[in-house]
Amino acid sequence: MTATTARQPNGAADLAAHADGLLAEAADRWERTGSIPRSELAGLAGAGLFGLTIPVMYGGSGLPLTDVADVHAAVAGRSPSLHSIVVVHSMVCHALVRWATPALRERFLPKLAAGQMMAAFALTEAGSGSDIRALGTTVTPTDEGDTLVVDGCKRWISNGLGADLYLVFGHDAGAGRAVLVPPGAGVTAVPEPETTGLRAARASEIRFDSARVSADLGVSRPGFAVPHVATSCLTHGRLLVAAGAIGVARAALHIATGQAAHRIIGGSVLGERQLVRAALADSAILIDGAAALLATTSRAVEERASDAPIRAAKVKLLASRAAQAATDHAARLLGAHGMVAEHQVTRLLAAARTYQVIEGPTEVLLDLIGAALVRGRQAVSGTGEAGP
Ligand SMILES: Cc1cc2nc3c(=O)[nH]c(=O)nc-3n(C[C@H](O)[C@H](O)[C@H](O)COP(=O)(O)OP(=O)(O)OC[C@H]3O[C@@H](n4cnc5c(N)ncnc54)[C@H](O)[C@@H]3O)c2cc1C
């Protein structure tokens, strides 16, 4: 298999350290230029970054999710944009591992593990963002049944310009469908307006105008795409975004503690002030809490626990709050420097804001968690009626 060209890491710490070294210089440049050159992604592929969640038999590293999460945190702390590209790639790999036919897995996973192919996750549409049940894209089989015709327009697709394969969600007469579509005839990628957060991931609009693909590129049975494939991909993605948010929060706290320890104001270091210490403590507590929850949630997702989707929503919320608090505190402690557009803290802050919207906006996840609590209480009381 060609995928064996990917370097097999000895473990998460090894890979995180390797990626950290590779990213130290590059991350800043990517954010400034607003893109990550494909040639540099290839270098990271050699470190095993794109096959983290792919089984060893397909050329991936098959690391446990707890270790994968550690690598994601390290990558996002350096480059939130690269991290988001790895997340969507991993979500598509997850869909293939879990829902695709053995033939499709055999055909694509080795190349995806080696980074020879990059994948993008194409779910969002203009009329279907936080509500994924309102998809307008159609995936229609021809009369002969050997071809699927895709029509629709996907919005804000990370790495949409650079991807070699899109996992597209749509429907046929109301039955949800997921299908792999390579760029080609009938597929047009147009960059979206530049975003403040995850800028170098180059979110793009992808138009499908009667794009025809072989029917064997369908992933899972018709009707399964939204309730099963998309949901399990989003659970996986929320876990990885939580890991990234923790990495961003840690990077911000590192900046903040450096400032508190060294910046002298009025004859003493900033960190002598109780209010400053409280801000650092606030960030640290949220980070530690989110990291602890991430570890248990990773295991629950790995074991496919029935409440894994709710747990993933919870950790994504907590981690994105940690990122928001830590980046806010860090930017403020830097004073004027924290307002500089090209400063690392500004990018971390923008990433933290983006985490409140991607992979389920905060309000949607709160609603999901609250609804599960109400359902649980109703199940215990055996009625749907309100009670004390
Ligand atoms: C940088 C970036 C990268 C992205 N990458 C991808 C990608 O790779 N693939 C992909 O498919 N999509 C991607 N997206 C799209 C992202 O998933 C959507 O932006 C997100 O789902 C929200 O959809 P929307 O923007 O249409 O907001 P809307 O659905 O219009 O929601 C707007 C706001 O309304 C509020 N809201 C929504 N629902 C509720 C509710 N039930 N109760 C209370 N308030 C509510 C929330 O505050 C929400 O933020 C990306 C977005 C960004 C910014």
The ligand as an ORCA input file, in Angstrom:
! r2SCAN-3c Opt
* xyz 0 1
  C     -14.318     29.098      9.357
  C     -15.476     28.198      9.087
  C     -15.266     26.898      8.602
  C     -16.363     26.071      8.328
  N     -16.130     24.823      7.797
  C     -17.185     24.039      7.454
  C     -16.972     22.771      6.809
  O     -15.830     22.341      6.591
  N     -18.051     22.037      6.441
  C     -19.340     22.472      6.666
  O     -20.269     21.748      6.303
  N     -19.581     23.672      7.267
  C     -18.538     24.465      7.664
  N     -18.757     25.690      8.258
  C     -20.118     26.141      8.448
  C     -20.590     26.056      9.911
  O     -20.750     24.708     10.266
  C     -21.887     26.865     10.008
  O     -21.506     28.226      9.941
  C     -22.647     26.572     11.289
  O     -23.251     25.305     11.215
  C     -23.748     27.612     11.529
  O     -24.538     27.735     10.385
  P     -24.866     29.199      9.794
  O     -23.586     29.931      9.602
  O     -25.757     29.022      8.631
  O     -25.626     29.915     10.977
  P     -27.212     29.859     11.270
  O     -27.720     28.475     11.158
  O     -27.876     30.943     10.495
  O     -27.201     30.272     12.808
  C     -26.782     31.584     13.178
  C     -26.840     31.710     14.674
  O     -28.183     31.580     15.115
  C     -28.203     31.043     16.419
  N     -29.000     29.811     16.420
  C     -29.060     28.862     15.446
  N     -29.896     27.851     15.825
  C     -30.375     28.182     17.051
  C     -31.242     27.546     17.984
  N     -31.804     26.346     17.720
  N     -31.524     28.171     19.163
  C     -30.949     29.381     19.448
  N     -30.100     30.022     18.608
  C     -29.817     29.444     17.441
  C     -26.728     30.746     16.789
  O     -26.212     31.843     17.536
  C     -26.051     30.655     15.448
  O     -24.665     30.938     15.512
  C     -17.688     26.536      8.568
  C     -17.889     27.818      9.092
  C     -16.812     28.652      9.347
  C     -17.081     30.029      9.895
*
